[in-house]
Each structure stands twice: as C-alpha cells, then as structure tokens.
C-alpha cells in the first residue's frame, strides 16, 4: 500500500490486519481498531509524518512488522485506546521519538533505534526476549516496571543519553548517567 500522503486504517468494530507493506512516504500512517485488535504482519515505512498504532483489545506486531521512519517522524503505540502490545517487530527512526503508552510484551527479540530521540515506556515491559535500545543522545525512560511478567532476557542498551528506570520488577529504582548502559540480567 504505497502512498505519499497520510494513510489511515481505522475500524470501529472489527479487527485490523496489515499483511502487506505500507509506505506512507511524506505522510503519516495510522492503524487502529477502536473495539478490537490490530495485527501488523508487514513493514510500515514513512519519510515523515507520525506512525500511530492503537487498539481497544490488543495489538500484535510480528517479526515481519518492522517500522521505519527515515525522517524525524515519531512512532507511538497505544496513545489513546486501552489495548496492550505484543511485539517482535523492530522500530527505527532518524531523530523521531518512540513511545509505548501501554504495557509491552516481547514476543521476539526487538531492536529500537531512535536516531538521537527519546524512547519512553509508560507501562510494564516484559517477555522472555532481548530488547536493545539505541537512542543516541536521546533519553530512555521506563516509567513502570520491567519484568512485571516474565523478565526480558537481554540487555537494554543506551548510548549517550540518560536512562531512568522507575520500577525494575524485583530490582530497585535506578538512574543511569550519560554514556552508561542500562542493563537487565
């Protein structure tokens, strides 16, 4: 589904499944199901414009559902609706912030690269897989628990910004300074 303007797929009563690549070009991409689920099974690419994924009953992103924003586009998951997120898909931006408003369960190894912008997790991050974050000079914020369910198995990497972990499952609150590595073992 190529385009050069905004692409919006919104359902008010049914699930939404993307099984073919979506290219928003210079427009944003919004995928939502107000009362059901969203499944992203193919890549989403934009050069500018926000990528927004949201659902009322849960979102699943497969390993094939990588999101790439080559401009300073932001990528948001669960900004308005209440559905949790299960993901194995990578997210790459070139200076656009990445934010997870709802709980995240890793269903595969996930790489997040924000190209110098912030990466924020508002709720729990769990799942027995690796989460690698490269935010350059941008900050990484975990506002809730890490490992509220199954502990992630890998390392949380952070290059030059600051990393704050507010509640770290069975671990205590921790702030990591600039240039340090956030790590969960």
C-alpha positions as CSV (number, residue, x, y, z in Angstrom):
1,X,0.0,0.0,0.0
2,X,2.3,2.8,-1.2
3,X,1.4,6.5,-0.8
4,X,2.8,10.0,-0.5
5,X,0.2,11.3,1.9
6,X,-1.4,10.3,5.1
7,X,-2.6,6.7,5.3
8,X,-5.3,5.8,7.9
9,X,-6.9,2.5,8.6
10,X,-9.4,2.7,11.4
11,X,-12.1,0.2,12.4
12,X,-14.8,1.0,14.8
13,X,-15.9,-2.6,15.3
14,X,-13.7,-5.2,13.6
15,X,-10.0,-6.2,13.9
16,X,-7.4,-4.8,11.5
17,X,-4.7,-6.9,10.0
18,X,-1.9,-5.5,7.8
19,X,-0.3,-8.3,5.8
20,X,1.2,-6.2,3.0
21,X,3.9,-3.4,3.3
22,X,2.6,0.1,3.9
23,X,4.6,3.1,2.7
24,X,3.4,6.5,3.8
25,X,6.1,8.5,2.0
26,X,5.8,12.0,3.3
27,X,2.5,11.3,5.2
28,X,1.8,9.6,8.4
29,X,0.4,6.2,9.0
30,X,-2.3,5.5,11.5
31,X,-3.7,1.9,12.2
32,X,-6.4,1.5,14.8
33,X,-9.3,-0.7,15.9
34,X,-11.4,1.1,18.5
35,X,-13.0,-2.1,19.9
36,X,-11.0,-5.0,18.6
37,X,-7.4,-6.0,17.8
38,X,-4.7,-4.8,15.4
39,X,-2.1,-7.1,13.8
40,X,0.9,-5.7,12.0
41,X,2.4,-8.5,9.9
42,X,4.3,-6.5,7.3
43,X,6.6,-3.4,7.3
44,X,5.5,0.2,7.7
45,X,7.7,2.9,6.2
46,X,7.4,6.7,6.2
47,X,9.8,9.5,5.5
48,X,7.9,12.0,7.6
49,X,4.6,12.0,9.5
50,X,3.7,10.2,12.7
51,X,3.2,6.4,12.8
52,X,0.5,5.6,15.3
53,X,-0.7,2.1,16.2
54,X,-3.6,1.6,18.6
55,X,-6.3,-0.8,19.6
56,X,-9.0,-1.3,22.1
57,X,-8.3,-5.0,22.7
58,X,-4.6,-5.5,21.9
59,X,-2.0,-5.1,19.2
60,X,0.3,-7.8,17.9
61,X,3.4,-6.9,15.8
62,X,5.1,-9.8,14.2
63,X,8.8,-10.0,13.4
64,X,7.9,-9.0,9.8
65,X,6.1,-5.9,11.1
66,X,9.2,-3.6,11.4
67,X,8.5,0.2,11.4
68,X,11.0,2.5,9.7
69,X,10.7,6.3,9.7
70,X,13.5,7.9,7.7
71,X,12.6,11.5,8.7
72,X,12.2,12.8,12.2
73,X,8.8,11.1,12.4
74,X,7.5,9.9,15.8
75,X,6.2,6.4,16.4
76,X,3.5,5.9,19.0
77,X,1.9,2.7,20.3
78,X,-1.4,2.8,22.3
79,X,-1.7,6.5,22.7
80,X,-5.5,6.7,23.1
81,X,-7.0,3.2,23.4
82,X,-6.5,0.6,26.2
83,X,-5.1,-2.5,24.3
84,X,-1.7,-3.9,25.4
85,X,1.1,-4.5,22.9
86,X,2.8,-7.8,22.0
87,X,5.8,-7.2,19.7
88,X,8.6,-8.9,17.9
89,X,9.0,-6.0,15.4
90,X,11.9,-3.5,15.3
91,X,11.4,0.3,15.2
92,X,13.9,2.6,13.5
93,X,13.6,6.4,13.3
94,X,16.1,9.1,12.2
95,X,15.5,11.5,15.1
96,X,11.9,10.7,15.9
97,X,10.8,9.8,19.4
98,X,9.4,6.3,20.1
99,X,6.7,6.0,22.8
100,X,4.8,3.0,24.2
101,X,1.8,4.2,26.1
102,X,0.5,0.7,27.1
103,X,2.1,-2.5,28.5
104,X,4.6,-4.2,26.2
105,X,5.2,-8.0,26.0
106,X,8.2,-9.0,23.9
107,X,7.3,-12.0,21.7
108,X,10.7,-11.9,19.9
109,X,14.0,-10.0,20.1
110,X,13.3,-6.3,19.5
111,X,15.6,-3.6,18.4
112,X,14.7,0.1,18.8
113,X,16.8,2.8,17.3
114,X,15.5,6.4,17.6
115,X,18.4,8.1,16.0
116,X,19.0,10.5,18.9
117,X,15.4,11.0,20.1
118,X,13.8,9.7,23.3
119,X,12.3,6.2,23.9
120,X,9.6,6.0,26.5
121,X,7.8,3.1,28.1
122,X,4.8,4.3,30.2
123,X,3.8,0.8,31.5
124,X,5.4,-2.6,32.1
125,X,7.9,-4.2,29.7
126,X,8.1,-8.0,30.0
127,X,8.7,-11.1,27.9
128,X,11.5,-13.6,27.8
129,X,13.3,-12.0,24.8
130,X,16.0,-9.3,24.3
131,X,15.2,-5.6,24.0
132,X,18.0,-3.5,22.5
133,X,17.6,0.3,22.5
134,X,19.9,2.8,20.8
135,X,18.7,6.3,21.4
136,X,21.9,8.1,20.7
137,X,21.8,11.3,22.7
138,X,18.1,10.8,23.5
139,X,16.8,9.7,26.9
140,X,15.3,6.3,27.6
141,X,12.5,6.3,30.3
142,X,10.9,3.3,31.9
143,X,8.0,4.8,33.9
144,X,6.7,1.5,35.2
145,X,8.1,-2.0,35.8
146,X,10.5,-4.1,33.8
147,X,9.7,-7.7,34.1
148,X,6.2,-7.4,35.7
149,X,5.5,-10.6,33.8
150,X,8.5,-12.7,32.5
151,X,11.8,-10.8,32.8
152,X,13.3,-9.7,29.4
153,X,16.4,-11.8,28.9
154,X,18.6,-9.3,27.1
155,X,20.3,-6.1,27.7
156,X,18.9,-2.6,27.5
157,X,21.5,-0.6,25.6
158,X,21.7,3.1,25.7
159,X,24.4,5.1,24.0
160,X,24.8,8.8,25.0
161,X,21.6,10.0,26.8
162,X,20.2,9.3,30.2
163,X,18.3,6.1,31.2
164,X,15.8,6.2,34.1
165,X,14.2,3.0,35.4
166,X,11.4,3.9,37.9
167,X,10.4,0.4,39.0
168,X,12.5,-2.5,37.9
169,X,10.5,-5.6,38.7
170,X,12.3,-7.2,41.6
171,X,15.1,-4.6,41.3
172,X,15.3,-1.2,42.8
173,X,14.9,2.2,41.2
174,X,17.9,3.2,39.2
175,X,19.1,6.1,37.1
176,X,22.0,5.6,34.7
177,X,24.1,8.6,33.7
178,X,25.1,9.7,30.3
179,X,27.2,7.2,28.5
180,X,26.3,4.3,30.8
181,X,24.5,1.2,29.8
182,X,21.0,0.2,31.2
183,X,21.2,-3.5,31.8
184,X,18.7,-6.1,32.9
185,X,20.1,-9.5,33.7
